Amino acid sequence: MIKENIFKNIPNAIPEELAEVISETGDIRIERIVSKGHSSDPGFWYDQDGNEYVVLLKGSAGLLFEGEKEIFVMQPGDYVNIPAHVRHRVEWTDPEQETIWLAVYYLP
């Protein structure tokens, strides 16, 4: 066993969103994602083959789901389960502090 801390070992500079695989086995992948002022590129939508459960642990962010007009604002403790092929994008993340997500990807 190796003890880790999800809030540690974050680089001072994060020019691009940082996604690190914490654990992966068979049909499940768990990632720590760190953002700081990052967002999806204009016109880009995530359209994933698997489901994604994501919980926001620190910071804040806004997600937009295709067909929705309102941005889904996320604060620490908020989570969402995104079914496969539900198109979505990150509209913004907090530029003043790291936004830390825990994402679990799994097959439908």
C-alpha positions in Angstrom: 0.0 0.0 0.0 1.1 3.5 -0.8 -0.6 6.4 0.9 -1.2 9.4 -1.4 -3.0 12.7 -1.0 -5.1 14.1 -3.8 -4.2 17.7 -2.9 -0.4 17.2 -2.9 2.2 17.3 -5.7 0.5 19.9 -7.8 2.9 21.8 -10.0 3.1 25.6 -9.4 2.5 26.3 -13.0 -0.2 24.5 -14.9 -0.1 25.7 -18.5 -2.5 23.0 -19.6 -5.1 21.1 -17.6 -3.4 18.2 -15.7 -5.0 14.7 -15.8 -3.4 11.9 -13.9 -4.5 8.3 -13.7 -4.8 7.3 -10.1 -6.0 3.8 -10.7 -7.1 1.7 -13.6 -8.4 -1.8 -13.9 -10.6 -3.4 -16.5 -13.5 -1.2 -17.3 -12.8 1.5 -14.7 -10.3 4.4 -14.7 -10.0 7.0 -11.9 -8.3 10.3 -12.6 -7.3 13.4 -10.7 -7.8 16.4 -12.9 -6.3 19.8 -12.0 -7.5 23.0 -13.7 -6.6 26.6 -13.1 -8.5 29.0 -15.4 -8.8 26.3 -18.1 -11.8 25.7 -20.3 -12.7 23.6 -23.3 -11.5 25.0 -26.6 -14.2 27.0 -28.5 -16.5 24.6 -30.3 -15.1 21.5 -28.6 -17.5 19.1 -27.0 -16.5 16.0 -25.0 -18.4 12.9 -26.4 -17.1 9.9 -24.6 -17.8 6.2 -25.2 -18.1 5.5 -21.5 -19.9 7.1 -18.5 -18.1 9.7 -16.3 -18.8 10.3 -12.7 -17.0 13.5 -11.6 -16.9 15.2 -8.2 -15.4 18.6 -7.7 -13.1 18.6 -4.6 -11.7 22.1 -4.6 -12.2 25.3 -6.6 -15.1 25.9 -8.9 -16.1 25.3 -12.5 -18.9 25.7 -15.0 -20.0 22.8 -17.2 -22.3 23.1 -20.2 -24.3 20.2 -21.6 -25.4 20.2 -25.2 -28.9 21.4 -25.6 -28.9 23.3 -22.2 -28.8 27.0 -22.0 -27.7 27.3 -18.4 -24.2 26.6 -17.2 -24.0 23.9 -14.5 -22.0 25.6 -11.8 -20.0 23.3 -9.6 -18.6 24.0 -6.1 -16.7 21.7 -3.7 -18.7 18.6 -3.0 -20.9 18.8 -6.1 -20.9 15.8 -8.4 -22.5 14.8 -11.7 -22.8 11.5 -13.5 -22.5 12.0 -17.2 -23.8 9.1 -19.3 -21.9 8.0 -22.4 -22.3 10.2 -25.4 -23.8 13.1 -23.5 -21.9 16.0 -25.1 -20.5 18.5 -22.6 -17.8 21.0 -22.2 -16.0 23.0 -19.5 -17.0 26.6 -19.8 -14.6 27.9 -17.1 -12.6 27.0 -14.0 -11.5 29.2 -11.2 -8.5 31.3 -12.4 -7.4 32.2 -8.8 -6.9 28.7 -7.4 -6.6 25.1 -8.5 -9.9 23.3 -9.3 -9.4 19.7 -8.4 -11.7 17.0 -9.8 -12.0 13.3 -9.2 -13.2 11.6 -12.3 -14.3 7.9 -12.6 -14.8 6.6 -16.1 -16.7 3.4 -16.5 -18.4 1.4 -19.3 -22.2 1.7 -19.7 
